[in-house]
Amino acid sequence: MRIIRYKKNEATLQLAVVNNESFVFDLPYPDFMSFVHDAEKQGKTVLGFAQEFTTNEPVEKYENTILTTPLEAPEVWAAGVTYEKSRDARNYEATEGKLDATTFYDKVYEAERPEIFFKSTAARTVGPGQEVYLRSDSNWQIPEPELGLVMNKNGKILGYIAGNDMSCRDIEGENPLYLPQAKMWKNSCSIGPAILLADAVDDPYELTITCRILRHDEKVFEGMAYVNQLKRKLDELVSYLVLDNEIFDGTVLLTGTCIVPPNEFTLNDGDIIEIEISEIGTLRNPVKQLVKKESVAN
């Protein structure tokens, strides 16, 4: 059971539930958290409440909708070096290809405390079909396909979502203190296409993540991983995010990537990124190169 938002018309975004047969049923709520709060107020599970609306007449088939972000996530956070593949890629960046070198990325991978960093705000986050941007001062950029956790303000996992943590490998590799610049800029994060309700998932570690990159209608990269390759538990990552920290209803935590294109690969203007997570769907975004602005003297 999934929750989506789609374009009802030019001016209206409609919240809806999608059943297992991919039929769409409109929900009488302005946003995902309003729907969740009403379910809780009535003493119902979110899944059970969603199922009640699937007895109505469906309005559309899922594949015919024009989707947007399923929710306006007030904040998007991300966890790093949570998979062995990610650790190896970060080491390659930091040591200019000397894979036998030990770095602070190894220490993070083995440490009790995970790496958690601020990734995006609602204004910087795009949804299905919208462009993700390439930073103008980087020459080595990749998508990072990740399972995202949709949470309430107490850190309860309400659902799962696909996320793209766009990353500049050259900027992060130059100096770890450049991480915010390597991770956050306009349209550097995408989420979607749907929220898979947590109550509908028996075991999130059995979900699969696939990433495809298309260039001129040809596939130039494809990789697949299982969430069970994650070194840390999902609840563990959440516990560190909320420790002595205030988060907000609808916050998303991206849990790290296990799919990294070859070291010689970088995204180009016009590429298409597809991130597919089983039971959630495919998040598809075109890539646009930002043009470097000339500095303006005061």
C-alpha positions, 0 to 999 in steps of 0.5 A: 500500500503506497501513498502518492501525490499527483497533479489533479490539474494545473493548480491542484496536487492530490494526495492518494492511496495506491492499492496492490493492483495499481489503482489510485484512490483519492484521499480527502487530506491536503498532505501526508502528515494530515492523513497520518494524524487523523488515523492516529486520532481515530485510533487506527493504523495508517495502513488500515485507514488507507485501506478503508479508502480503497473501497471507493471507486478508483479515479485512475491507474497509477501509471497514468498519473503525473507524480510529484513529491509524495510529501513536503519533507521539511528536512532531509538528512542522510547517513554516509558510509553505511555500506562497504561499497560506499566506504571503498568509494570514499576511500578512493576519492580521499586517497586518489585511488590508493585503495590500500590506504586507511582513512577516516572513512574506515574509522566511520564504517567501523565506529559505533557512531554513524555519519549523519549529515544534513542534506536538503530542505523542501525547497531544494528537493524535487520529485519524479520527472523534475530535474536534478542539477549538476553543480557548476564547480564540480567535474565528478558527480554521481547519483546516490540511490538510497532507501529513505525513511519517512518519520514523524517528529518522534522518529517513528518510521511511517514509511519508506521512499526512494531517494537520490543523494546527488554527490560531488566526488571530487569536492568531498575527496579534496577535503572532508570539511567540504562535505556540505558543498559536495552534498547540498545545492539547488535541486541536489536531492530527489525523493519519490515516487511514493511512500510505501507504508511501514505497516505494509512491509514485513521486512524492509531489509529484503527490499532491493535497490536498482539504479540505471543511468541513461544517456542518449536513450542508451543505458550507460550504467546499472547496479543493484543492491539489497538493503540487507547489505546495510551495515547498520540497523535502520532504527540505529540510524534514526536513534542517532538522528533524534538524539538531543535533536529536534526533527519534524513531522515528515522528516526524511532520513536517507540511509546510504548507498551501496551502488556506485558507478565506476570511478571514471564515470561522471553524470552529463547534462541530459542524462536520465537517472532511474532509482527503483526500489522494490514495492516503492516504484521508480524515481526518474529524474533528468539531469541538468548542468548548472552554468557557472556564474561570474563573480560580481564585484561589489 
